[in-house]
Structure formats: structure tokens, C-alpha cells
Amino acid sequence: MQLSCRLVATICVGGLMLAACKPSEPPPDLIKTQRETLNNAKSVGGQLENQAEEQKNAVENAEK
């Protein structure tokens, strides 16, 4: 008899604990953040390469 009462009490307490929990926010998307950072770095790298090419052309034209 005591075992069944303890079991029922445990189930009730467990149910109440689960009912009291609110859903947590989803974890941040780390891969998306890393992908955006990588794309940003590639964009900046492309801009630097373009500027270097323009400077090289300017120097070559000035030498002529």
C-alpha cells in the first residue's frame, strides 16, 4: 500500500515539475554566424585585391 502511494506521489510531483517548466529558447545558430563572418571576410579580401590591382595599374601608368 505504501509503495503505491509513494509511486502516485512521485508521478504527481514529476508531472507538476514538468508542467511548471516553460520551453527554453532555441540555441543560437553558430554555423550561420560563422558562415556570415566568412562571407564578410571574403568580401573584404576581394575589395583589398581590387585596390591592390588599381594601385599596381596606377604605378605602371605613372612609370610610362
FENTASUL-V985709 format. One record per residue. N is the residue number from 1. PSI is psi in whole degrees, -180 to 180 (none if undefined). Layout:
BEGIN
N,PSI ; N,PSI
END
This chain:
BEGIN
1,-44 ; 2,-34 ; 3,-43 ; 4,-35 ; 5,-41 ; 6,-40 ; 7,-46 ; 8,-43 ; 9,-42 ; 10,-43 ; 11,-43 ; 12,-45 ; 13,-43 ; 14,-42 ; 15,-41 ; 16,-39 ; 17,-41 ; 18,-37 ; 19,-28 ; 20,-18 ; 21,133 ; 22,150 ; 23,141 ; 24,162 ; 25,148 ; 26,150 ; 27,153 ; 28,149 ; 29,92 ; 30,-36 ; 31,-39 ; 32,-43 ; 33,-44 ; 34,-39 ; 35,-43 ; 36,-41 ; 37,-42 ; 38,-44 ; 39,-38 ; 40,-43 ; 41,-40 ; 42,-40 ; 43,-46 ; 44,-40 ; 45,-40 ; 46,-39 ; 47,-42 ; 48,-40 ; 49,-40 ; 50,-43 ; 51,-40 ; 52,-41 ; 53,-41 ; 54,-41 ; 55,-41 ; 56,-44 ; 57,-39 ; 58,-42 ; 59,-44 ; 60,-40 ; 61,-33 ; 62,-29 ; 63,-22 ; 64,none
END
